[in-house]
Amino acid sequence: MNPTERDAVLRRVAAALTTILHPVTGDDIVSSGRVREMEVLDDGTVRFKFALQADDPGTLVRHARSAAETVEGVHKVKIDISLPAAGAPLPKSKSPLRAGNVPAPTPNPNLIPGVRHIVAVSSGKGGVGKSTVAVNVATALAQAGRRVGLLDADIYGPNVPTMFGEKRKPRVVGDKGQEKMEPLDAYGVRLMSLGFLLDEGQAAIMRGPMIAGILKQFLGEVAWGELDVLIVDMPPGTGDAQLSLVQTIRLDGVVMVTTPQDVSTGDVLRGIHMFERTNTRVLGVVENMSGFICPCCGQRYEIFGRAGGRRLAEQTGVDFLGEVPLEIPVREGGDVGVPIVISQPESPAALALRAVADAVMARIEAPAAVA
């Protein structure tokens, strides 16, 4: 490998490592000084030091290795890990890479210029109905006359195709060299999901750093057109997808979805802190599955506890956007591809979800009034 090739590999590895972000601080591992003294050897081996802090998750090193291994031209990765003394500040290096600094990605406000507002719907854990909220909020806004798009950013578990009953493949439109994918349309909502591009039952097997590239493609290489709001259905947790999104585009805010029980609200609390550390506005908390009213006797059962979402909102100082009751038609609608706001618009769940949609739009259209 000649010097020119080594420099090219070094730049590509450096760029890949800037996509690895600390789950608490949101800093990438290059600009924060964790990755230092990188070099590429003649045989394609990449070697660098990693200044792991005592409170850093061990996954940072694993993610760094995975990111470097996926780079073209890299044959082997060697990482020298050092753990500074307890309480020692993280060393700041003005030149962490021998080839020079590679700045961390910053949000691009012009990536999708026709979209007025972008709102993420997120959660701390899976199974809380995050996609149900995203799908029904998007549909409710479309029913109200808004121009709405829905991006399914849950790369590993894309549920939007099923919940809208869509199995078509997106068309490619545009002139040669400027082609874009055309979103599908269901119930007035423009849709894009990796699920539209995979065969039924096919798994999305990819490493974390690849998610950033897919999200950027779905944002900038899809013909979204003019939209009042783009809803982004996030995967659960505080991982690569969340951090990649806030580094790629500037969100108007994020809606956090929880169920009432402590195991869910505790995870959502961590998600709220993560978004706050990345300077992302948390619009509020939605409590899903807040109670089940028996259709036979009318008695209410608090299957997952009571008022956990409201307590979480009070604890964190964010708005409480509402409670969505647990109803069988919500699940049935998701399975057959008809959102509850369409199938049973006067049901308690549909009314609650429509109120959430109104509350979200009120906050992003009049931020000064609700901040």
C-alpha positions in Angstrom: 0.0 0.0 0.0 1.6 3.3 -1.1 1.4 6.6 0.9 -1.5 7.9 -1.1 -3.5 4.8 -0.5 -2.7 4.9 3.2 -3.8 8.5 3.5 -7.1 7.7 1.7 -7.8 4.8 4.1 -6.9 7.0 7.1 -9.4 9.6 6.0 -12.1 7.0 5.5 -11.5 5.4 8.9 -11.5 8.8 10.6 -14.8 9.7 9.0 -16.3 6.4 10.1 -15.1 6.9 13.7 -16.8 10.3 13.9 -20.1 8.5 13.6 -19.5 6.8 17.0 -21.0 9.0 19.7 -20.9 8.8 23.5 -24.4 7.7 24.6 -24.4 10.4 27.4 -22.4 13.3 26.2 -23.2 13.0 22.5 -19.5 13.7 21.6 -17.9 11.7 18.9 -14.9 9.6 19.9 -12.5 11.5 17.6 -13.1 15.1 18.5 -13.5 14.2 22.2 -9.9 12.9 22.2 -10.6 9.3 22.9 -9.2 8.2 19.5 -5.5 9.2 19.2 -2.4 8.6 17.1 -4.1 6.7 14.3 -1.9 5.2 11.6 -2.3 2.9 8.6 0.4 0.3 8.0 1.6 -1.0 4.6 -0.4 -4.2 5.0 -3.7 -2.4 5.6 -3.6 -2.6 9.4 -5.2 0.3 11.1 -3.8 1.1 14.6 -4.8 3.7 17.1 -5.0 4.4 20.8 -8.3 4.6 22.6 -8.4 6.6 25.9 -11.3 4.9 27.6 -12.6 6.7 30.6 -13.7 5.0 33.8 -17.4 5.9 33.2 -17.4 5.0 29.5 -19.4 2.1 28.3 -17.2 -0.7 27.0 -19.3 -0.8 23.8 -17.5 2.3 22.6 -14.4 0.4 21.8 -16.4 -2.4 20.2 -18.3 0.1 18.0 -15.0 1.8 17.1 -13.5 -1.5 16.0 -16.6 -2.4 14.0 -16.7 1.0 12.3 -13.0 0.7 11.3 -13.4 -2.8 10.1 -16.1 -1.9 7.6 -14.0 0.7 5.8 -12.7 -0.2 2.4 -9.0 -1.0 2.4 -8.8 -2.0 6.0 -7.5 -5.6 6.6 -7.0 -5.6 10.3 -7.7 -3.2 13.3 -5.5 -3.0 16.3 -6.6 -0.8 19.3 -4.4 0.1 22.2 -6.7 0.8 25.1 -5.6 3.0 28.0 -7.6 3.8 31.1 -6.7 7.1 32.8 -6.5 7.3 36.6 -9.9 7.7 38.3 -11.0 11.3 38.2 -8.5 12.4 35.6 -9.9 14.6 32.9 -10.2 13.3 29.4 -7.1 14.5 27.4 -8.0 16.9 24.7 -5.8 16.5 21.6 -5.7 19.2 18.9 -4.5 16.5 16.5 -6.0 13.1 17.5 -5.2 11.8 14.0 -1.8 12.0 12.3 -3.6 13.0 9.1 -5.3 15.9 10.7 -8.6 16.6 12.4 -11.9 15.3 11.0 -14.8 17.4 12.3 -17.8 15.8 13.8 -20.9 15.8 11.6 -23.3 18.7 12.1 -27.0 18.9 11.2 -27.7 19.9 7.6 -30.7 22.3 7.5 -30.8 22.0 3.6 -30.9 18.2 3.4 -34.7 18.1 2.8 -35.5 21.8 2.0 -39.2 21.2 1.2 -40.0 19.9 4.8 -41.1 22.6 7.3 -40.9 20.6 10.5 -39.3 17.3 11.5 -40.5 15.4 14.6 -39.0 12.2 16.0 -41.1 9.7 17.9 -38.9 7.7 20.3 -38.9 5.5 23.3 -36.4 4.0 25.8 -37.5 0.4 25.2 -39.4 -1.7 22.7 -43.0 -2.9 22.9 -44.5 0.4 24.3 -46.4 1.2 21.1 -44.1 3.9 19.7 -44.8 2.9 16.1 -48.6 2.9 16.9 -48.3 6.5 18.1 -46.2 7.6 15.2 -48.5 6.0 12.6 -51.7 7.4 14.1 -50.3 10.9 14.8 -49.1 11.1 11.1 -52.5 9.8 9.9 -54.4 12.2 12.1 -52.4 15.1 10.9 -53.1 14.1 7.3 -56.8 13.8 8.1 -56.6 17.4 9.3 -55.3 18.6 6.0 -51.6 18.6 6.7 -49.0 17.5 4.2 -47.3 14.6 6.1 -44.5 12.2 5.6 -43.5 9.2 7.8 -40.0 7.9 7.8 -39.6 4.5 9.4 -36.1 4.7 11.0 -36.4 1.4 12.9 -33.9 -0.3 10.6 -33.9 -3.6 12.4 -37.6 -3.8 13.0 -39.5 -1.8 10.4 -43.2 -2.0 11.3 -44.6 0.9 9.2 -45.3 -1.3 6.1 -47.5 -3.7 8.1 -49.3 -1.0 10.1 -50.2 0.8 6.8 -50.9 -2.5 4.9 -48.3 -1.6 2.2 -46.2 -4.1 0.3 -45.4 -2.1 -2.8 -41.8 -1.3 -3.8 -40.9 2.4 -4.1 -40.3 3.7 -7.7 -37.1 5.5 -8.6 -37.8 8.9 -10.2 -35.7 11.8 -11.5 -33.1 12.4 -14.2 -30.0 10.2 -14.5 -27.5 11.1 -11.8 -30.3 12.8 -9.7 -32.5 9.8 -9.1 -34.5 9.6 -5.9 -36.9 7.1 -4.4 -40.6 8.1 -4.5 -42.4 7.6 -1.2 -45.5 5.4 -1.1 -48.8 7.0 -0.1 -51.3 5.6 2.3 -54.2 7.5 3.9 -52.6 10.7 2.7 -49.3 10.0 4.4 -46.1 9.7 2.3 -44.1 6.7 3.6 -40.6 5.4 3.4 -39.2 2.3 5.2 -36.5 -0.2 4.7 -39.3 -2.7 5.0 -40.4 -1.7 1.5 -37.0 -2.6 0.1 -36.6 -6.0 1.8 -38.2 -9.3 0.9 -40.9 -10.5 3.3 -39.2 -12.0 6.4 -35.7 -10.8 5.3 -33.6 -9.5 8.2 -31.6 -6.2 8.0 -28.1 -7.5 9.1 -25.8 -4.6 9.4 -23.4 -2.9 11.8 -24.2 0.3 13.7 -22.2 2.7 11.6 -24.2 1.6 8.4 -27.4 2.9 10.0 -26.2 6.5 9.7 -25.8 6.1 5.9 -29.2 4.6 5.5 -30.9 7.3 7.5 -29.1 10.0 5.5 -30.3 8.3 2.2 -33.9 8.1 3.4 -33.8 11.8 4.3 -31.9 13.3 1.4 -32.4 10.7 -1.4 -36.2 10.4 -1.1 -38.5 12.7 -3.1 -40.5 13.8 -0.1 -41.8 16.9 -1.8 -43.4 19.8 0.1 -44.3 18.6 3.6 -45.7 20.5 6.6 -44.2 17.8 8.9 -42.1 14.7 8.6 -42.6 12.2 11.4 -39.6 9.9 12.1 -40.4 6.6 13.8 -37.2 5.8 15.7 -36.0 2.4 17.0 -36.1 2.0 20.7 -33.1 2.9 22.9 -30.4 5.6 22.8 -28.1 4.1 20.2 -26.7 4.7 16.7 -29.9 5.7 15.0 -30.8 8.4 17.5 -27.4 10.0 17.6 -27.0 9.7 13.8 -30.4 11.5 13.3 -29.6 14.5 15.5 -26.2 14.9 13.8 -27.7 14.6 10.3 -30.7 17.0 10.5 -32.1 19.6 12.9 -35.2 18.2 14.6 -38.0 20.5 15.7 -38.4 18.1 18.6 -38.9 14.6 19.8 -42.0 12.9 21.4 -41.2 10.2 24.0 -43.6 7.3 24.3 -43.8 5.2 27.5 -46.2 2.8 29.2 -47.1 3.5 32.8 -44.8 0.9 34.5 -41.4 1.8 36.1 -39.4 -0.4 33.8 -40.6 1.7 30.8 -40.5 5.1 32.4 -36.9 4.5 33.6 -35.7 3.8 30.1 -37.6 6.8 28.7 -35.9 9.0 31.4 -32.5 8.0 30.0 -33.8 8.7 26.5 -34.9 12.2 27.5 -31.5 12.9 29.1 -29.8 11.8 25.9 -31.8 14.1 23.7 -31.3 17.0 26.1 -27.5 16.4 26.0 -27.6 16.6 22.2 -29.6 19.9 22.4 -32.7 18.3 21.0 -36.0 19.7 22.2 -38.3 17.1 24.0 -41.8 18.1 23.1 -43.4 15.9 25.7 -44.3 12.4 26.9 -47.1 10.2 25.7 -48.4 7.5 28.0 -49.6 4.6 25.9 -51.6 1.6 27.2 -52.6 3.7 30.1 -55.6 1.6 31.1 -57.9 -1.1 29.8 -61.7 -0.6 29.9 -63.5 -3.9 29.8 -66.0 -3.9 26.9 -68.3 -6.2 28.8 -68.6 -4.5 32.3 -67.0 -1.1 31.7 -64.6 -1.5 34.5 -61.1 0.0 34.1 -58.0 -2.2 34.7 -54.6 -0.6 35.2 -52.7 -3.5 33.6 -49.4 -1.7 33.3 -49.8 0.6 36.3 -51.1 4.1 36.6 -49.9 7.6 35.7 -46.3 6.7 35.2 -46.0 8.9 32.1 -47.4 11.9 33.9 -45.0 11.4 36.8 -42.1 11.1 34.4 -43.1 14.4 32.7 -43.3 16.2 36.0 -40.0 14.7 37.1 -38.2 15.9 34.0 -40.1 19.2 33.5 -41.4 18.3 30.0 -45.0 18.5 28.8 -47.4 15.6 29.3 -49.1 15.1 25.9 -51.8 12.7 27.0 -52.8 9.1 27.8 -53.8 6.5 25.1 -55.9 3.7 26.5 -55.3 0.1 25.8 -57.9 -1.1 23.3 -58.1 -4.3 21.2 -59.0 -2.4 18.0 -55.7 -0.5 18.1 -53.8 -3.8 17.9 -56.2 -5.2 15.3 -55.8 -2.1 13.2 -52.0 -2.3 13.3 -52.1 -5.9 12.2 -54.4 -5.4 9.2 -52.9 -2.0 8.2 -55.7 0.4 9.2 -54.8 3.0 11.8 -57.3 3.3 14.6 -57.9 7.0 13.7 -59.3 5.7 10.4 -61.0 2.5 11.5 -62.7 3.8 14.6 -62.3 7.6 14.7 -64.6 8.1 17.7 -63.0 5.5 19.9 -61.2 6.7 23.1 -57.8 5.7 21.7 -58.4 7.5 18.4 -59.6 10.7 20.2 -56.5 10.5 22.5 -54.1 10.1 19.6 -55.7 12.9 17.6 -55.3 15.1 20.7 -51.6 14.2 20.8 -51.2 15.1 17.2 -52.8 18.5 17.8 -50.6 19.1 20.9 -47.4 18.2 18.9 -48.3 20.6 16.1 -49.1 23.4 18.5 -45.7 23.1 20.1 -43.6 23.0 16.9 -45.6 25.8 15.2 -45.6 28.1 18.2 -42.4 27.2 20.1 -42.1 30.5 21.9 -45.5 30.2 23.4 -44.9 26.7 24.8 -41.2 26.7 25.7 
